[in-house]
């Protein structure tokens, strides 16, 4: 029900914009978020946005470089990633929460996209 796209292979310092589109169900009243998982590591929080888009939170590791936003219809999610670093390399997942409030917690999310690979070379 969630389809993430926009990943790719880039050099350090480059930018990418990830997109996440919903189908079969509307997530306009739900908070949404981005998580990532690097090889051999647990899935970790990246960014979250409330259903209205008026509240956002970021992991310390991406604060100031990444920006999460929602489309006008609230059913599309974006992650603008600037100044990418090799440590940003991971599979990035979009997710929709069970509630309207932005959340950093994995368990708050019920619907997950399939992931898109981001690889940053040094």
Steps between C-alpha positions, in 0.01 A plus 500: 500500500807723525748526215836666562718622217784737422797315638824457314878512502650843561827652615546656840361853510230431244125521546212259448127534540308195610129469433237278652160456340201335660252282321188305595471699820520863596743607769391861510413482871808305604847605596768367269868439527824388343724233644816342370688177541867449422646152449541321829324772696154549644245717326531853635291813506583776253211748494132529577220742418156547652184458295464874453865540416543760773722287722823330396780322681838379382771267615801696620712342227292659222378821661580799284565286193170314444152646466178301523182630339159391380324567175192718482272198510686374807528159336848553364812522712839641410848501648740757360851387583785748460870479576485122496769307683621141457344419837159584351527186287202278579166377378248773572143412596194719518229418747159614617420515868193389690446852627510859383791604720856485373693216660860377512396155615503206261205339672282803429500414130268248348545533124841473336630550150738259334809716536729681259879466501716804558874455452741785564858455385792687651 
